[in-house]
Amino acid sequence: MGFFKKIFGDSRDDVLAKSDMQMARDEIADFHKMVNERAAREGGEYLFKTEYVAAWQAFRDDPNINTARKFLDEAPNLLQYFQMCSPGHDFYTTSRSLKERGLQG
């Protein structure tokens, strides 16, 4: 492993190339649901920028590397979801195992 990669990790495109797009979409959808439920409990609402919503809807409806890139242009901090949903990550392995056993939807 090269020094740069060891220090900084994979590039965004490297992460996206190996990420399970449907899994990432489902996890981000769960995140949206969680923050909206929290806001409702606290008597408010969670507001998203129009550009974010448009990019999210495009990725949600057609999860692929191109829509993921555009989505991450609006929300670069969500790259961690794509990392988690990649082979070799513990979350990915556990999620796949649970799904194969019928323990996760």
C-alpha positions as CSV (number, residue, x, y, z in Angstrom):
1,M,0.0,0.0,0.0
2,G,1.3,3.4,-0.9
3,F,2.1,6.0,1.7
4,F,-0.5,8.5,0.4
5,K,-3.3,5.8,0.4
6,K,-2.2,4.6,3.8
7,I,-2.5,8.1,5.2
8,F,-5.5,9.5,3.3
9,G,-7.4,6.4,2.2
10,D,-9.1,5.7,-1.1
11,S,-10.2,8.5,-3.3
12,R,-13.9,9.2,-3.6
13,D,-14.0,7.4,-7.0
14,D,-12.2,4.4,-5.6
15,V,-14.7,4.2,-2.8
16,L,-17.7,4.6,-5.1
17,A,-16.3,2.0,-7.6
18,K,-16.4,-0.7,-4.9
19,S,-19.5,0.4,-2.9
20,D,-22.8,-1.4,-2.9
21,M,-24.9,1.4,-4.2
22,Q,-28.3,-0.1,-3.2
23,M,-27.0,-0.7,0.4
24,A,-25.6,2.9,0.6
25,R,-28.9,4.2,-0.7
26,D,-30.9,2.3,1.9
27,E,-28.6,3.4,4.7
28,I,-28.8,7.0,3.7
29,A,-32.6,6.7,3.5
30,D,-32.6,5.3,7.0
31,F,-30.5,8.4,8.1
32,H,-33.0,10.7,6.6
33,K,-35.8,8.9,8.3
34,M,-34.0,9.1,11.6
35,V,-33.3,12.8,11.5
36,N,-36.8,13.6,10.4
37,E,-38.3,11.5,13.2
38,R,-36.0,13.2,15.7
39,A,-37.0,16.7,14.5
40,A,-40.7,15.7,14.7
41,R,-40.2,14.6,18.3
42,E,-38.6,17.9,19.1
43,G,-41.5,19.8,17.5
44,G,-39.6,20.9,14.4
45,E,-38.5,19.8,11.0
46,Y,-35.3,19.1,9.3
47,L,-34.7,21.2,6.2
48,F,-32.5,20.2,3.3
49,K,-31.1,22.5,0.6
50,T,-32.9,22.2,-2.7
51,E,-29.7,21.1,-4.5
52,Y,-29.2,18.4,-1.9
53,V,-32.8,17.1,-2.3
54,A,-32.5,17.0,-6.1
55,A,-29.2,15.1,-5.9
56,W,-30.6,12.7,-3.3
57,Q,-33.7,12.0,-5.3
58,A,-31.7,11.2,-8.4
59,F,-29.4,8.9,-6.4
60,R,-32.3,7.3,-4.6
61,D,-34.2,6.6,-7.8
62,D,-31.1,5.4,-9.7
63,P,-28.3,4.5,-7.4
64,N,-25.2,4.4,-9.6
65,I,-21.7,5.8,-9.6
66,N,-22.7,8.9,-11.6
67,T,-25.7,9.9,-9.4
68,A,-23.6,9.1,-6.3
69,R,-20.9,11.5,-7.5
70,K,-23.4,14.3,-8.0
71,F,-25.0,13.5,-4.6
72,L,-21.6,13.7,-2.9
73,D,-20.9,17.0,-4.6
74,E,-23.7,18.3,-2.4
75,A,-23.0,16.2,0.7
76,P,-19.3,15.2,0.8
77,N,-19.6,14.2,4.4
78,L,-21.8,11.3,3.5
79,L,-18.9,9.5,1.7
80,Q,-18.6,7.5,5.0
81,Y,-21.9,5.7,4.1
82,F,-20.4,4.5,0.8
83,Q,-17.2,3.4,2.6
84,M,-19.3,1.4,5.1
85,C,-21.2,-0.2,2.3
86,S,-18.1,-1.6,0.6
87,P,-16.6,-5.1,0.7
88,G,-14.0,-5.3,3.4
89,H,-15.8,-3.0,5.8
90,D,-17.2,-4.7,9.0
91,F,-20.6,-3.0,8.4
92,Y,-20.9,-4.4,4.9
93,T,-19.9,-7.9,6.0
94,T,-22.4,-7.9,8.9
95,S,-25.2,-6.5,6.9
96,R,-24.8,-9.0,4.1
97,S,-24.6,-11.9,6.6
98,L,-27.8,-10.7,8.3
99,K,-29.6,-10.3,5.0
100,E,-28.6,-13.8,3.8
101,R,-30.0,-15.2,7.0
102,G,-33.3,-13.3,6.6
103,L,-32.7,-11.2,9.7
104,Q,-32.5,-7.9,7.9
105,G,-34.9,-6.4,5.3
